[in-house]
Amino acid sequence: MLTSLSLIFLLGILLGGIFKKLKLPSLLGMLITGIILGPYALNLLDTSILTISPDLREIALIIILLRAGLSIDIKDLKKVGRPAILMCVIPACLEMLGMILLAPKLLGVSVLDACIMGAVVGAVSPAVVVPKMLNLKEMKYGTDKSIPELLIAGSSIDDIFLIVIFTSLIGLSQGALISPTSFLQIPISIISGLLIGILVGLTLSLYFKKTHTRDSVKVIIMLSISFLFVAFEKIFPFPFSGLLAVMSMGGALQKQHTEIAHRLSAKFSKLWIGAEILLFVLVGAGLNIHFAISAGLIAILVIVGALIFRMLGVFLCLIKTKLSFKERLFCMIAYLPKGTVQAAIGSIPLSLGLSCGNIVLTMAVIAILITAPLGALGIDLTYKKLLKNNYHPSIEFD
């Protein structure tokens, strides 16, 4: 296992760095590292690490959600108002709808499998979008209409929404019977996860204020509680989203104690350096190359079709705003990249033995390979042409 870990980190850093030099997302290099090292190519990874791969990816997902919760600023949502809320939900729902309409006909999967596929592929990648938008904020592009803030806020919560939907759909797919009333579990799991996470976050905020504890210990405490949330969801039959509880716990702490939240967010960012490499390399290693090749062209067609639905969703969210057509077009381009969420949850159906496992993982990897570079390049090539550069104060949306 030690040799495998060395190869994962060293080659992941190397190829990730090469792609970064080429002005492409480093996660692509990590993904390709996994494909090269995996059992369907050079087969250089120990079977023991592949066995615990789902657990390692789940830990990485928890770190992602804790970072998101600790970093989400409610002020940003209030600043851009209604469009930010809509951007969290509408584009993802329309992309799922596109997948539901296209996948059963072109890939031969069931409607439920198409729903799961849509929840996996539909999430936008903050790993690509957020750094790009922060750069635009520094250069004052689109800041007069708060476009960077809109995309940052939307991309952060878009992921949470789809992860919750995904976990609920996975639960349904494992049940013996699925009735219309079964879908009531989705809002129940969302509400229960949100409330319990907020309650625990507020409790931690009081504890951290009254007790002198090192930030490293705070990180361990939050990680441990997060692991319990996820375990609770699996053990008990009550509808409960452990992942949403993880995120809302961080959000409640951020709201009550911003200074501590910022410090802990920095700690989790450091943890993410190693977790990101493990996550993308291991998801690449799980890709069945032969299956991907056989599904390649049709899979690409389905992904592109679903992306058109996503772009339509972004356009609809911005109809009653002060954004020009060019600015709306930029938002549609900037909201395309996939990455982190697809890597984190794309292989879960396969690890659970679901019949759609191989095709879902294949779609997740192909979506990353297509949209991450195209989205990143699209942002870099169009922001000067589509956005205004100015130093005027931000104008709030209607």
N, C-alpha and C positions, 0 to 999 in steps of 0.2 A: 504493500500500500504506500509506503514512503516513496518508492521510486515513482509510482503513479502520481502522487501529489506533487513531486518535484517537476515532473513533465507537465502537469496541468498548469502550475504557476509560472514556470520559466517560459514555456512555449506560448502560454496565454498572454503573458506580459509582452513577449517579443512580437507576436503577430498583432496584438492589440496596438502596440506602439507603431508598427509599420502602417497600419490602417489610419492611425491618427495623423501620421506624417502626410498621408495622402489626402488629408482633410475629410476622411470618412469616419463614421463612428467606430471606436475601438472594439465595441461589442461584436462586430462582424469578425474581427480577427480571432476573438475568443471562441466564437461559434465554430469557425472553420478549424481551429485547433482541436476542438472536441470531435469533429467529423473525421479528422485525420487520425487522431489517437484511438478512436472508438473501435468497437468490435466489427464494424462493417467496412473498415479500411485497414489500418496497420495493426489493430488489436493490441495496443501496448498498455492498456489500463487493466489493473488487477480486478478480478471479478468482485472482490470484497468491497471495493469503492463503488462499483456499479450497483451493488446490492443496496448500499445505504444512500445511493444517489437521491431517491425521493425525499429522504429526511433532510439531507443537506440543502436541497432546493427549497424545502419548506422553511428551513431556518433563514435562508436568504430572503424569502418572501416576507417573513415576519420582520426582518430588518428593514426592508423596503417600506412596509406599512408604518413601522414606528417612526422612520424618518419623515414619511409623509405627514403623519399626525403631528409631529413636533414642529414641522416646518410650515404647515398650512396657516396662513394668516387670514382670519375672517375679514379683516379690513380690506384685503384685496377683493374679496367677493362683494363686499358692500360697495367698494369703489366703482366697480364696473357693472354691478347690479344684475338685473334680469338676464342679460345675455350670458353672463358667466354661469349662472345656474342652469340655463338651457344647454350650454355647451358641455356640461357635466353629464347630460343624459341623452339629449336628442340625437347627436351624431352616432353615438354607440348603439342606440335602439334601432336607428335606420340601417346601420351596417349589419346588425343582427338580422333585421328583416330581409336585407339583400341576400344574406347567407341562407336564410330559411327558404327563400324563393328559388335560389340557384342550386344549392348543394344537393338537395334530394334528386333533382332531375339530372344534373351533370355528374355527380359522384356516387349516386345510388345509395345515399344514407337516409336514415329515418329523419322525421321532422325534429324529434328530440335530439338526435345526434347533431343535426344542423344547428340547433339552438346552442348546444354545448360548443360547437365549433365557432359559432358567431361570438359567444362570450369570450372565448380565448383570443380570437383574431381581432376582435373589435377594439381592444384597448389601445390608446395612443401611448407613446413612449416619453415620459418625462425626462428620461436619460438623454434623449436627443433634443426634445423641445425646450426644456427649461434652460440649459446653458446657452442655447441660441437666443432665447428671448432676453436673458440677462445681458447678453452682449448688445442686443438692440436697445435695451434700456440705457446702457452706458453711452451708446452712440446717438441717443435721442431719436431713434427711428420709431415712428408710430406712437410716441409717448403722449402726444396731444390728445389722443383718443383712447389711451390706456390699452392699446392692442397687446403689448407684451404681458401686462398684468392679466388680461383676459385669457390668453392662451396658457399662461402658467397656472392660474387657478383652475381653469377647465380641465387641463391635462392631469392635474394631481387628483381630482375627485372622480374624473371619468374612470380611472383605473379601479378605484375602490368600488364604485357602482358595479362594474362588470365582474370583479372578483366575487362580490356577494352573490350576484346572479349565477355565476359559474358554480359556486359551492352549493347553491340551492338546487341547481339543475343536476349536479352530480348525485346529490342525495335522492332526487326523484328517479334518476336512471338506475339506481341500485335497488329501488323498491319493487315489490312484486306487482303492484297495481298503481296506475297513474290515472287519477280522476281530476276533473276541473277543480274540485275542492283542495286537491293536493297543492295547487299553486298558491293557496293561502299561506303555505309555509314560508314563502319568499318574504312577504311584508312582515310576518311575525318574526322571522329570523333577523331581519334588518332592524326592526324596532328593539327587540331584546338585546341584540349585540350592541346597538348604539347606547341604550340606557345603561347596561352593565359596564360598558367601557368608560362612559362618562363618570359613573359613580366611582369606579376604581381610580380613574384619573384624578378626580377631586380629592379622594382619600390620600392618594400618593402626594398630591400637592401640599396638603396640610402636614403630612408626615415629613416631607423634605424641608418644609419651612421651619418646623419645630425641632428637627433632629439634624445635627451636623454629620453629614455622610458624604464621603468622597464621591465624585461624579462617576468614577469607575464602578463603585458599588451600586449606585443608582441604576446604571446600565444593566448590571447583572440582575437586579430586582425586577426591572421592567421586562427584560428578556424572559425571566422565569415565569412571571405572571402571564406573559404572552403565550408561552408554551402551554400553560395550564388552560388558557382560553381555548386554544386549538384542540387540546386533549379533551376538554369538556364537551366540545361540539361533537367529537367522534364517539364518546362513551355514552352520553345521555341522549335519549330520543327527542327531548324537547327542542323545537326549532330555535336555533341560536347560531348567529354568525360569529365565530371566534375571530375571524380575520377583521371584521368590522369593529369588534370590541377592541382589538389591538390598536387600530388606527384612531378610534374615538378616545381611547385612554390617553394617547399622545396628544390629541387635539385638546382635551380637557386640561391637561397639564400645561399646554402652551397658553391657553386662555387665562389660566389662573396665575401662572408663574412664568412669564415670558423669558426672563433671564436664565432660569434653570433650563428651560426648554431649548434655548439657543445653544447652551453649553452641551447638553445631551445630544442634540442634533449633530453637533460637530463630532462627538464621540462615535455616533452611529455611522457618520460619513466615513470615518476611518475604518470601522468594521466592514463597511460596504466594499472597500477596495478589494479585500480578499474574497468576500462573499460573491461579488460580481463575477470574478474570474471563475470560481467554482460553478456558479449558476450557469453561465453561458457555455463553458467547456463541457459540462456534464449533459446539458440538453443537446448539444451537438453530437456528443458521443452516443446518445440514445436514438439518433436518427437512422432509420433503415434506408440506406442509400438506394438500394434496388427498388424498394417500394416507392420512394420519392421520385425516382426516374420514371417509373411506370405511371405515376399520377401527375407528373410534372406539368404538362401543357394545360390539362383540364383544371388542375389546381390553381395555376396562375390565372386562368380565365375567371374562375370563381372569385379569387381574391380581388382582381381588378374590378369585377362587377360589383362586389360588396363595397369597395372603396368609392365607387361612384355614388352609391347610396350615402356613404359617410359625408362626402363633399356636399351633397344635397342637404344633408342634415345641418352642416355648418352654415350653409347659405340661409336656410330657414331661420336659424337662431339669430341671425344678424339683420333680418329684414327691416325691423323698426328701429334701427340704430342710425347714428350719424356717419357711419362708415361709408366711404365711396365704394364703387364696384371694384376698383383695383385693390382696396384694402380688404374687402371681403374675399377676393380671389387669393390674396396672400394668406389669410386665415385658413382657407380651404387647403392650401398647399402645406402650410405649417402643421396642420392637424392630421397628417397622413402617417408619420413614422411609427413603426412598431418596434418592440424590443423587449423590455424588462418583463412585463407581465406575461407575454407569450412564452418566454424562457422559463418563468417561474411556474406556470400552471399547464403549459402545453403538453407535458408528458404525464400528468396526473391520470387522465383516463387510461393510458397504456399501463401504468403501474397498478391500477385497480382492476385490470383485466377486462375493461369494457371493449366491446366489439369495434367501437369507433376509435380506439386508442391510437393505432398507427396513422390513420388519416388525419386525426386532430394534430398529432405531433408534426406530421409532415406539413400541414397547412401553416402551423405556427412558425416553423423554421423558414419556409418559403416566404411567408409574409415579412419576416425580419429581413431576409436577404434582399427582398425587392424594395420594401418601403423605407428601411433605415437609411440606406445611401441616397435614394431618390428624394426622400423628404429633407435630409440634411443639405444636399446639393440644391434642392429647390428653394429652400430658405436663403441660402447664401447667394444664389444667382438672381433672386427676384426682389429682395427687400429694398434695394436702392431704387428699383423701377416702380414698385408698387406702394411703398410707404413714404410719407413725408418726413423730412429731417428738420427738426425745429427744437426750440428751447422754451416753448410756451408751457404754461401750467396745464396739467391734465384736465380734460373736460369730461365730466361724468356722462354716462349714458342716460338716456331718458328712462 
